[in-house]
């Protein structure tokens, strides 16, 4: 019986082998090149590396022609420079390109504020300066763009209400390092953003400390009922830098955040928050303002923006004027309040076919979530006696998740233990601060951002 014919690698046709190799990752493809001479030659096949260059580095034919090297060599060049970021680079690079393309059309002056990417040496020097490791997704993004110049408007969104204005700049890494915190309450935290008008920053925790999780981003919020200034609560804005940044970019480029006066305003619009009554449509967007809110005492500040639009196909006889508003407000603990008043923010807009009227207002609650709904009352211009209501859709206002300061939780535990011991000894609960109300954390104070303002400021660096 004849022995079966042995198949040698160099006798196999190239096409099926290349097809198999096309399913491999760049690491497996590199390993294959060490097996034998035939696979070494095939593993460097240009189309294989063109696909990998596109997948991992988002490179095009133009990029290769500009460099004048093979796809394999081009991949190798990028890997030598950015290899440690390969899992983050395509996502963050795509986000940056989408954001820049959007800004070029909607807010072109913001493009000029973006800074060129930092180098590996510069990022390593920053780590040495602050004696703390920067997360790879943060480093990757800053290799692409090193934040922005300290100008207004800020890249990370704005908010404006009567005499209150906020605009957050995405800090470059050198400025951020100047604001790196070592003080109790914000220990080992790096600022990501800064607002010149309010002193507000979003921070990223570079270590798990004081109740924070490593690399999560947050707005600090001083505990106004604690006597210890290091008692700082947190409104959480992201679990890691890449989630924080890409979520924000997605909200910008999809139109979730509106562009108003060449600035990105961080209003969130629920697509279900639209109601049409006859020829008039009302839609609502909302935003939470952390700089005017506190966890203790519970004080949650929201702003909402309402758009009233009359259909362009409406009859001229449908022209009308807004007379009054009615609100029904329900908090998360079930309390209901009804409010009525003339006009909207002091105005009585006249609506004609195709006209749009927008306005912003604000409200505060002692619960972290609530919803509002109601109606406007109009009269027609042709007959003032003809009155009708226009529905305002129900819209929810929910603050971001927050975490209490470890100082508060530790003191609460210690206070409970101490009071329990006192109860065992003399049958009475102690009054530690001596004010007769049993509140061991002192009297309630008004919101005071001074606990954070002045801690650092880019203008002083």
C-alpha positions in Angstrom: 0.0 0.0 0.0 1.4 3.4 -1.1 2.3 5.8 1.7 0.3 9.1 1.7 1.9 12.0 0.0 3.4 14.5 2.4 2.4 18.2 1.9 5.2 20.6 2.4 4.6 24.3 3.3 6.5 25.6 0.2 4.2 23.4 -2.0 1.0 25.0 -0.8 -0.6 27.7 -3.0 -0.3 31.2 -1.7 -3.9 32.4 -2.0 -5.5 30.0 0.6 -2.6 30.6 3.0 -3.0 34.4 2.7 -6.7 34.0 3.2 -6.0 32.2 6.5 -3.5 34.8 7.5 -6.0 37.6 6.9 -7.9 36.4 10.0 -5.0 36.7 12.3 -4.2 39.6 14.7 -1.0 41.6 14.2 0.6 39.7 17.1 -0.3 36.3 15.6 0.9 37.4 12.2 4.2 38.4 13.7 4.6 35.1 15.4 3.9 33.3 12.1 6.7 35.1 10.5 9.1 33.2 12.8 7.8 29.7 11.8 9.6 29.2 8.5 10.8 31.1 5.5 7.6 30.6 3.5 5.4 32.1 6.3 7.9 34.8 6.9 7.5 36.0 3.3 3.7 35.6 3.3 3.2 37.3 6.6 4.7 40.5 5.2 2.2 40.6 2.3 1.2 44.3 1.9 -2.6 43.8 1.8 -2.5 42.1 5.2 -0.8 45.0 6.8 -2.9 47.6 5.0 -5.9 46.1 6.7 -4.2 46.2 10.1 -3.0 49.8 9.5 -6.5 50.8 8.8 -7.9 49.0 11.8 -5.4 50.1 14.5 -4.0 53.4 13.2 -6.8 54.6 10.8 -4.2 55.0 8.1 -5.1 55.5 4.4 -3.3 55.2 1.0 -2.5 58.8 1.3 -0.7 58.3 4.6 1.4 55.4 3.1 2.3 57.4 0.0 3.4 60.3 2.1 5.7 58.0 4.1 6.9 56.1 1.1 7.2 52.8 2.8 5.3 49.5 2.7 2.2 48.9 4.8 4.2 46.5 7.0 6.9 49.1 7.7 4.3 51.8 8.3 2.5 49.6 10.9 5.9 49.0 12.5 6.7 52.7 12.7 3.4 53.5 14.4 3.7 50.6 16.7 7.1 51.7 17.8 5.7 55.1 18.7 2.2 54.4 19.9 2.1 50.6 20.5 1.3 50.9 24.2 -2.0 52.7 23.3 -3.1 50.3 20.5 -6.4 49.4 22.3 -7.3 53.0 22.8 -5.9 54.8 19.8 -8.5 54.0 17.1 -11.4 54.9 19.4 -9.9 58.2 20.7 -8.5 59.2 17.3 -11.9 58.7 15.7 -13.5 60.8 18.5 -11.0 63.6 18.0 -11.5 63.6 14.2 -15.3 63.6 14.5 -15.1 66.4 17.0 -12.8 68.5 14.8 -14.9 67.9 11.7 -18.0 69.0 13.6 -16.4 72.1 15.1 -15.0 73.1 11.8 -18.6 73.5 10.6 -20.3 74.7 13.7 -17.7 76.4 16.0 -14.6 77.0 13.8 -12.9 79.3 16.3 -12.6 76.4 18.7 -10.3 74.6 16.3 -7.6 77.2 16.7 -7.5 76.6 20.5 -6.5 73.0 20.2 -2.9 72.2 20.9 -0.6 69.8 19.1 -0.1 66.4 20.8 2.4 65.9 23.6 5.4 63.6 23.2 6.1 60.5 25.1 9.0 62.3 26.8 6.8 65.2 27.9 4.2 62.8 29.4 6.9 60.8 31.2 8.3 64.1 32.6 4.8 64.9 33.9 4.5 61.5 35.6 7.9 62.1 37.3 6.8 65.6 38.4 3.6 64.4 40.1 5.0 61.0 41.1 1.9 59.3 39.8 1.1 57.2 36.7 -1.2 58.6 34.1 -3.7 56.1 32.6 -2.9 55.0 29.1 -6.2 56.2 27.6 -5.4 59.7 29.0 -1.9 59.6 27.6 -3.2 58.3 24.2 -5.6 61.2 23.9 -2.9 63.7 24.9 -0.6 62.3 22.2 -3.3 63.3 19.7 -4.1 66.7 21.2 -2.6 68.2 24.3 -5.8 69.8 25.4 -6.5 73.4 24.4 -5.3 76.9 25.1 -6.7 78.7 28.1 -9.3 80.6 26.1 -13.1 81.0 26.1 -15.2 79.2 25.0 -14.0 76.0 26.5 -14.1 72.8 24.5 -15.9 70.8 27.2 -19.1 72.8 27.2 -20.7 76.0 28.4 -23.8 77.0 30.4 -25.3 80.5 30.8 -28.1 81.7 33.0 -28.8 85.4 33.6 -25.7 86.4 35.7 -24.2 82.9 35.9 -21.8 81.6 33.2 -19.6 78.5 33.0 -17.3 77.4 30.2 -14.9 74.5 30.8 -11.5 74.4 29.1 -9.9 71.0 28.4 -6.5 71.5 30.2 -3.2 70.8 28.6 -1.2 68.3 30.6 1.4 70.8 31.9 -1.3 73.1 33.3 -3.2 70.0 34.7 0.0 68.9 36.5 0.3 72.4 38.1 -3.2 71.7 39.6 -2.4 68.2 40.8 -3.9 67.8 44.3 -2.1 66.4 47.3 -4.3 68.0 49.9 -6.7 65.9 52.0 -10.1 65.5 50.3 -8.7 65.6 46.8 -5.5 63.6 47.3 -3.9 62.3 44.1 -6.5 63.9 41.8 -5.6 65.6 38.5 -7.8 68.3 37.0 -9.2 67.6 33.6 -11.1 70.9 33.0 -11.2 74.4 34.4 -13.7 77.2 34.3 -12.3 80.7 34.8 -15.7 82.2 35.8 -16.6 79.7 38.6 -13.3 78.0 39.5 -15.0 74.7 38.7 -12.9 71.7 37.6 -13.6 68.1 36.7 -11.0 65.9 38.3 -9.7 62.4 37.6 -8.6 60.2 40.5 -5.1 58.7 39.8 -5.3 56.4 42.7 -8.1 54.7 44.7 -8.2 56.9 47.8 -10.7 58.7 50.0 -13.6 56.7 48.6 -12.7 57.3 45.0 -12.2 54.7 42.4 -9.0 54.8 40.3 -9.3 56.8 37.1 -13.0 57.9 37.5 -13.8 61.5 36.8 -15.9 63.7 39.0 -17.0 67.2 40.0 -15.9 67.8 43.6 -18.6 69.1 45.9 -17.7 70.4 49.4 -19.9 69.0 52.2 -21.5 72.1 53.6 -22.7 70.4 56.8 -19.3 69.0 57.8 -16.9 70.9 59.9 -13.9 69.2 58.2 -13.0 71.1 55.0 -11.6 67.9 53.6 -15.1 66.4 53.5 -15.7 66.6 49.7 -18.5 64.7 48.0 -18.3 63.8 44.3 -20.7 64.0 41.3 -19.4 61.2 39.1 -19.0 62.0 35.4 -17.2 58.9 34.1 -15.6 55.6 35.1 -12.4 56.3 33.0 -11.0 58.9 30.7 -11.9 57.3 27.4 -15.5 56.8 28.5 -15.7 60.4 29.8 -14.3 61.9 26.6 -15.9 59.7 23.9 -19.4 60.0 25.6 -19.0 63.8 25.6 -17.9 63.8 21.9 -20.8 61.6 20.9 -23.2 64.0 22.5 -21.7 66.9 20.7 -21.4 65.4 17.2 -24.9 63.8 17.2 -26.5 67.1 18.1 -27.5 66.0 21.6 -25.8 69.2 22.9 -27.0 72.3 21.1 -24.7 74.9 19.6 -25.7 78.4 20.9 -23.7 81.5 20.0 -20.8 79.4 18.7 -20.6 77.5 22.0 -21.4 73.9 23.0 -24.2 74.0 25.6 -24.6 70.9 27.7 -28.4 70.6 27.6 -29.7 67.1 27.2 -32.8 66.6 25.1 -34.9 63.5 25.6 -36.5 62.8 22.2 -39.7 61.9 23.9 -39.9 65.3 25.5 -42.0 66.8 22.7 -45.7 67.7 22.7 -47.8 69.1 19.9 -51.0 70.9 20.5 -52.7 72.1 17.2 -50.0 74.1 15.3 -47.7 74.6 18.3 -44.9 72.2 19.3 -43.1 72.4 22.7 -39.8 70.6 23.4 -37.6 70.6 26.4 -33.9 70.1 27.2 -32.4 70.0 30.7 -29.0 70.3 32.4 -27.6 69.8 35.9 -25.3 72.5 37.3 -22.9 70.9 39.8 -21.3 74.2 40.7 -24.6 75.4 42.2 -25.5 72.1 43.8 -24.6 70.2 47.0 -25.2 66.7 48.4 -25.1 67.9 52.0 -27.4 69.8 52.5 -29.4 68.3 49.6 -29.6 71.1 47.0 -29.8 70.1 43.4 -29.8 72.9 40.8 -31.2 72.3 37.3 -31.7 74.5 34.3 -34.1 73.8 31.4 -34.4 75.2 27.9 -37.8 75.3 26.2 -38.5 75.6 22.5 -41.9 76.8 21.4 -42.5 76.5 17.6 -45.5 77.3 15.5 -45.8 75.2 12.3 -44.9 77.1 9.1 -48.0 75.6 7.5 -50.3 77.1 10.1 -53.0 79.6 9.0 -52.2 83.3 9.6 -55.4 83.4 11.6 -53.7 80.9 14.1 -51.4 83.7 15.3 -51.5 83.9 19.1 -49.8 85.2 22.2 -48.8 83.4 25.4 -50.5 84.7 28.5 -49.5 82.4 31.4 -47.8 79.1 32.4 -48.8 76.3 34.7 -46.4 73.8 36.2 -47.0 70.5 38.1 -43.7 69.5 39.8 -43.2 66.0 41.3 -40.1 65.1 43.3 -38.7 61.6 43.8 -40.1 61.4 47.3 -43.6 61.9 45.9 -44.2 65.6 46.9 -46.3 67.5 44.3 -46.2 71.3 43.9 -48.3 73.4 41.4 -47.1 76.8 40.2 -48.9 79.3 38.0 -47.7 82.7 36.7 -47.9 85.2 33.9 -45.8 84.8 30.8 -42.4 83.1 30.7 -39.3 84.7 32.3 -41.1 88.1 32.0 -42.0 87.7 28.3 -45.3 87.2 26.5 -44.2 85.9 23.1 -46.4 86.3 20.0 -46.4 83.1 17.9 -47.0 83.4 14.1 -46.6 80.6 11.4 -42.9 79.4 11.3 -41.9 81.4 14.4 -39.7 79.8 17.1 -39.4 81.2 20.7 -36.8 79.7 23.1 -36.0 80.6 26.7 -34.2 79.1 29.6 -35.1 79.0 33.3 -34.0 77.1 36.4 -35.2 75.3 39.5 -33.8 73.7 42.6 -34.8 70.6 44.5 -33.9 68.8 47.7 -34.2 65.4 45.9 -31.7 64.2 43.2 -34.5 63.6 40.7 -37.9 65.0 39.8 -40.1 65.8 36.8 -42.1 68.7 35.6 -45.1 69.0 33.2 -47.8 71.5 32.6 -49.2 73.8 29.9 -49.2 77.4 28.5 -52.3 79.4 28.1 -52.6 81.4 24.8 -55.1 83.7 23.3 -55.6 84.2 19.5 -54.7 87.7 18.2 -57.8 87.8 16.1 -60.0 87.2 19.2 -58.6 87.8 22.7 -61.5 86.0 24.2 -60.5 82.8 22.4 -58.2 81.1 24.9 -56.6 77.6 24.6 -53.9 75.6 26.4 -50.7 74.1 24.9 -49.2 71.1 26.6 -45.7 71.1 28.0 -44.4 67.5 27.9 -43.2 65.8 31.1 -39.5 66.2 31.4 -37.2 64.5 34.0 -34.3 66.2 35.8 -31.8 63.7 37.3 -28.5 64.6 38.9 -25.5 62.4 38.0 -24.6 59.6 40.5 -22.8 60.9 43.5 -20.6 59.5 46.2 -20.3 60.9 49.8 -17.0 61.8 51.3 -15.2 59.2 53.4 -14.8 61.8 56.1 -18.6 62.0 56.5 -19.1 58.2 56.4 -16.3 57.6 58.9 -17.5 60.4 61.2 -21.0 59.1 61.0 -19.8 55.7 62.0 -17.7 57.1 64.8 -20.5 59.3 66.0 -22.9 56.4 66.1 -20.5 54.3 68.1 -19.8 57.1 70.5 -23.5 57.8 71.0 -24.2 54.1 71.5 -21.5 54.0 74.2 -23.0 57.1 75.9 -26.5 55.4 75.7 -25.1 52.3 77.4 -23.5 54.4 80.2 -26.1 57.0 81.1 -29.2 56.3 79.0 -28.9 59.6 77.0 -27.6 60.4 73.6 -24.7 63.0 73.6 -24.8 66.4 71.9 -21.2 66.6 70.6 -21.3 70.2 69.3 -23.1 71.5 72.3 -25.9 73.3 70.3 -28.7 71.4 71.7 -29.9 69.9 68.4 -28.1 66.6 68.4 -26.3 67.5 65.1 -22.7 66.4 65.5 -21.8 67.9 62.1 -22.5 71.5 62.9 -25.2 73.9 61.7 -26.2 73.9 58.0 -24.4 76.5 56.0 -25.3 78.0 52.6 -23.5 76.8 49.4 -20.0 78.1 49.5 -17.7 77.2 46.6 -14.8 78.9 48.4 -13.8 75.5 49.8 -12.6 74.7 46.2 -12.1 78.0 44.6 -8.5 79.3 45.0 -7.2 75.8 45.6 -5.4 76.3 42.3 -5.9 78.4 39.2 -4.2 78.0 35.8 -3.7 81.8 35.7 -1.4 81.5 38.7 0.8 78.8 37.3 
